[in-house]
Amino acid sequence: MVWATRFSSRLLTTLGIDAVILFDLCTFAAAFCALAFFIRLPGSEEPESSGGQENMLQTIGKGLAYLKENRGILDLILFLAAINLVASVYNAALPAMLLSRNGGSETALALVNTCTGLANVAGSVLVTLSPVPKSRVKVICRSLLFAMSTENLILALGRTIPVWCIGAVL
């Protein structure tokens, strides 16, 4: 949803906060309708013991029991949550960092954001066309380790727009 964030910021500068709120409500409505009307969940393999609907606490309990049985999934969820926390700090600091540096400007920030968006699209296409790996978890962890270590280091130490763009692509 990187494109949505960038679109919202462009919308804010041109049309104001009301347009951003309307855009966010429209994207929420589209996602909600897609989930409500077009996505069908397969039925449960085991019949309901009580014969009625489960309450939310029972559902949460089943979910936590599943995660306890499948520790790898829980570890991956926690790992990705930590990565997202770090990435959120980076996303908040990047504009200020680029705008405050010598050679940094709104144009530099726009170019770095463009490179980031193009790299996201290219990576998505590459992953879609690649064969399924034996261990998706290992691929995710290695990719994140490479991306986060190179990208953040190059962006932090770089002093020119081309170097920042290379860091954004990585």
N, C-alpha and C positions, 0 to 999 in steps of 0.2 A: 504494500500500500504506500510505497514511497511516492509514487506518482500522485496519489490523492493528497498527500501532505503538501507536495510542491504546488499542485493545482490550487489547493485551499489558500496557500500563502499568496499566490498570484491573484486569486479571486479577492482576497482581503485587501490587497493594495489597490485594485482597480474598482471594486464594487462595494466594499465595506463588509462589516461583520454580519449583517443580515444575509448577504449572499452566501457567506461561508456556512452559516447555520442551516440555510435552506439546502445547500449542497450536501452537507453531512446528513441531514434528515432524509434526503433522497437516496443517498447511498445506503443508509440504514434500511430504508423501506425496500430497496431492491434486494439486499441480502436477506432480509426477513422473509420476503415473498418467495425467494428462491428456496430457502430452507423449509418454509411452511408448505409450499405447494408442489415443489418439484423433486425434493429429496425424500426418498422412502427408506426408512430403517428396516432392516430385516427383523423378523419376529424372533423372540427369545427362544432358545433351544429347549429350555426347561419350562414346564408349565408353572404358572403362579400357584404358590402353595395356599395362599389365602383366598384365591379366586377373585380378588379385586385389584384395583390399582395400588401400586406401591407408593408410599409417601416419600417425600424428598430425603428424609434421614435414612431410610432403607436403601434408596438408590445411592446415596453418598457412601454408605457402608459397603455396598457391593463394589463400588468403584475403588475404594481404598483397599478392600480385600484383594481385588484384581491387581492393583499396583504392588501390594505386598508379595503376591505370588510371582509377579513379573518385575523383579527388581531392576532389570535393565531399562525398562520403560520409565520407571520413576527416576532413575539416575539421569537418563537423557532429558527428561522434563526439567529436572533441577539444574542440570548443566546449561540447557538452553535458556532458562530463566536468568541465570547468572550472566550469560553472554548478552542477553537483551538488556540487562541492567547496565552493563558496561557500554553497550552500543547506544543506549539512551543518553548517557553522559557525553559520549563522543558526539552524538547528533546535536546536543544542546551547545556544546563548546565549539564545534567546527566553525560556524559563522563568525563568532567573535574572534576566534583565532586567526582566520583568514583575513578578516577585515582590519585587524589591528597590526598585521605584519607589513613590513616594507614590501612593496610590490603587490600587496593584497588590495582587493577592491571588490565592488559588487560584481564586476565582470569576472574576476577570478573565482569568486564564490559560485557564480552561475556556471562557469566552465567546469569546475570541480563537481558540482551537482549533476551536470549533464553527463560527465564521464561516469559518475556513480550510477545513474539511471541506465545508461547504455551498457555498462558492465553487468547490471542486474538482468537486463533483457538477454544479453549474450550468454550469461551463465545459465539462465532458465532454459534457453534453447539447447545449450550444450547438455544439460542434465536430462532434458526430455529425449534427446536423440541418443544418449549413451545407453549401453546395456546396463541392466540392473546389477549392482555389485553384490558380492557374496555377503558382505556385512555393511549395511547402510549406516549403522552407528559409527563404525570406524571411519567411513568416508566423511560423515558429517563432522566428526571430531577433528580429523586431520585437516579438512577444508577450513574449518573455523580457526584452528590453530595457525595455519598458514596465513589466512586472510587477516586475522586480527593482529598478528605480530608484524607482518610487513606493512599493512595499510597504516596503522596507527604510528609506527616508527617513522615511515617515510613522510606522512603528513606532519608529524611533530618536528622533524629535523629539516624538512624541505624549506627552501627559501624562494622558489620560483614557481610560476604557474604550471609549466610542464611536469615538474617533479610532483607537485600536488595532484595533478591529473593522473599520473602513473600510480601514486598511492591510492587514489580513489578507485581506480580500476582494480587494483589488487584487493 
